[in-house]
Amino acid sequence: MSEHIPRHLMTLAYSASLVLMASYTTWLYAVGAYHDLVIPSFTVMLFTTALLMHIGKGFKPYVPRLILLTSTYIVVVESLSQNAETSLLWLGLPMTAAFILLPLWAALALNAALIPLVWWLAPLHHAAPNGFIGLCVVMLLLALPRWEHGRRQALLRATDPNDDDCNAFHRDTLYVRLNSEYQRAGVLNRRLAVLVVHLPQLDMAGEQFGHRAQLALLESLCHEVNHHCRDHDILGRADSASFWLVLPDTSESGALLVRERLQRAISRCVLVETGQVEVRIAACLPRAQEAFEHFVQRLEARGATLSNV
């Protein structure tokens, strides 16, 4: 899914869809077209369900979006089936919604599967073959902006060392910097320590309060870590909710002191959505003659352990 769509925009989309379909259903009832009320009434219930799931807690964001997308397909196909004069351009509405609400390849796969199915289920197969070809062209044209956006994001990620959501190095840069410090410590016989920092509230914040709450958690963590550490310490995001803080020239006792200092500082951060920020931190030091790959595996295992506590 396009998980970065602002929550208020999705609320507006659900509400507008519900109002439009409810108004259309009321108009059908008012003019006495009772035989046409089944699909619109059913769609009103689907839109209501999607809106309530979006507003409520405990539902994944993609569930109401799939309901919205399915309802859009149902309405358009039903209109094309009942009225032969309806323009085929209306099929562009659910196709466009798919590219907005779904990832690029999922939207392409869904439209590629549904266009032939819709064409043969509805009385559209009597239309000219050029109409089917036109729909395929429209689908590809709708995919171009998303593909170009993804290409630019990949290019930006390849050239920007920072994570997309916070003031920390992203995973690839973190591995390179950690490897450099690891080799430096081995050659110069210096000490090296790494703190594995886990945010247990991150997934919960995203499910209950959306992406902005996650960004607030990440910003609070990175701000406190960067404020209470040295300039040459390296903070990087290892995965969604775990960070590695690389501490060059630091012994085990020094790493434990940094851990205690960070835990006290972060525990004083209070956010509106999640309350007091919780953090789990563990120290990990290289062993004698240990390969870098094995050290990385131990760091990943330590992060997995913190996430399961």
Secondary structure, DSSP 8 states (H G I E B T S, - for coil): --TTS-HHHHHHHHHHHHHHHHHHHHHHHHTT-GGG-HHHHHHHHHHHHHHHHHHSSS--THHHHHHHHHHHHHHHHHHHHH-TTS-GGGGHHHHHHHHHHS-HHHHHHHHHHHHHHHHHHTTTTTS-HHHHHHHHHHHHHHHHHHHHHHHHHHHHHHH--B-SSSSSB-HHHHHHHHHHHHHHHHHHT--EEEEEEE-TTHHHHHHHH-HHHHHHHHHHHHHHHHHHS-TT-EEEE-SSSEEEEEEET--HHHHHHHHHHHHHHHHT-EETTTEE---EEEEE---TT--HHHHHHHHHHHHHHHHT-
